[in-house]
Amino acid sequence: MAAEYTFPDAGAKNAVCEFETEKMSLSMGPSHPSTHGVLRLQMELDGEVVTKAEPVIGYLHRGDEKIAENMTYNQFVPYTDRLDYLAPLANNMAYAIAVERLAKLEVPARCQAIRVITAEMARVSAHLLGLGAYAIDVGAWTVFLYSFTEREKLYRLFEKLTGARFTTSYTRIGGLMRDVPPGWTEEVSAFCTQFLPLLEEMLQLLTRNKIFLDRSVGIGVISKEDAIAYGLTGPNLRGSGVPLDLRKDKPYSGYEQYDFDVAIGTTGDCYDRYLVRAEEMRQSCRIIQQAIAKFPGGPWFATDAKKIFAPPKEKILTSMEELIQNFMIVTEGPQMPAGEVYFEAENPKGTLGFFIVSKGGGVPWRLKIRAPSFCNLSILPKVCVGNMVSDVVSILGSLDFVMGECDR
């Protein structure tokens, strides 16, 4: 493009110099700290201003959906851990409920409550990492240290419940791997009590920080109409002022029993998305405390689903009928009727959906995953244009995507 530069000469009048500039192509990622994983952003720049931005994905592709079609329903549970690997317990829950709806199976109240508690703990854990990583992106180290200290406390609780810190594989079709250990709910309640004041202290480092405000307010604005048109869900959608939360609008696993507020933004910029996730952590603790206060007794698995959920270990070792039942479930998988189902849950990153087609038996005929991060990234070509390169880093951090479910 042509540009003009006016400079004074030795005489009385100015001389005008015309020169040509050209746009530069810049590849950010796939190995870059600000892309939060193996995302490549192919940008076209006019100086420091982004004129084009195309997300390039596929560097982590593992074929989860095709793998699911060659495994029994329970065997695929560990693969759901590796979708949004920051919230594996929430992934497990969404997948298990989808299969249970295919089987028209209702799990007991205790199982539902445990799933809600673990899913909300996963939401807090995922948002803490998103908050800490976003803070680092815009230059605030201390918040990252705070957030990871609290995540470590959650990981210890996950380990005490499931035996694993990261990839938990806790849920089963028709129930859970095991019941909660004695005293575990009291420890979770104590965590929430001590966490909320620390969260406020953490947020005070950012919410009125001049540098953070400059890096987030008015940056990466997504209008309500664009958020809907591009299929955004979760905090990114609610940050733009759309009050859609599946826990309220299409409740599952007993969420209708709990009193909580849906966090909603006003302008849809990076700052609004930050505030929405901060409020969601407060509300998650509120849900957890309610679930623990009314924690039901009874079984933690569906006792009337003999072809779906394996019997207790002590019965397998002492009864031939239960031994055969366990053998059939392990070798052939939980037996499902023919049909199809779609279920979506409100995950930390947005709406995680599973579409399952069954021809009967223990293996799905087709399985399709609706990954929220994949859909959320679709807005990048629009939202990045017109911003500066440094703003792109802030936009990526505010969208809080994870490539594990994007490149499923």
Sequence and secondary structure as in RCSB ss.txt:
>XXXX:A:sequence
MAAEYTFPDAGAKNAVCEFETEKMSLSMGPSHPSTHGVLRLQMELDGEVVTKAEPVIGYLHRGDEKIAENMTYNQ
FVPYTDRLDYLAPLANNMAYAIAVERLAKLEVPARCQAIRVITAEMARVSAHLLGLGAYAIDVGAWTVFLYSFTE
REKLYRLFEKLTGARFTTSYTRIGGLMRDVPPGWTEEVSAFCTQFLPLLEEMLQLLTRNKIFLDRSVGIGVISKE
DAIAYGLTGPNLRGSGVPLDLRKDKPYSGYEQYDFDVAIGTTGDCYDRYLVRAEEMRQSCRIIQQAIAKFPGGPW
FATDAKKIFAPPKEKILTSMEELIQNFMIVTEGPQMPAGEVYFEAENPKGTLGFFIVSKGGGVPWRLKIRAPSFC
NLSILPKVCVGNMVSDVVSILGSLDFVMGECDR
>XXXX:A:secstr
 EEEEEEE SSSSEEEEEEE   EEEEE SSBGGGTBS EEEEEEETTEEEEEEEE  TT   HHHHHTTS TTT
THHHHHTSSTT HHHHHHHHHHHHHHHTT    HHHHHHHHHHHHHHHHHHHHHHHHHHHHHTT HHHHHHHHHH
HHHHHHHHHHHHS SS    EETTEESS   TTHHHHHHHHHHHHHHHHHHHHHTTTT HHHHHHHTTSS   HH
HHHHTT  THHHHTTT    HHHHS  TTGGGS       SS SHHHHHHHHHHHHHHHHHHHHHHHHT   S S
S TT TTTS   HHHHTT HHHHHHHHHHHHH S EEEEEEEEEEEETTEEEEEEEEEEEESS SEEEEE HHHH
HGGGHHHHSTTSBHHHHHHHHHHH   HHHHT 
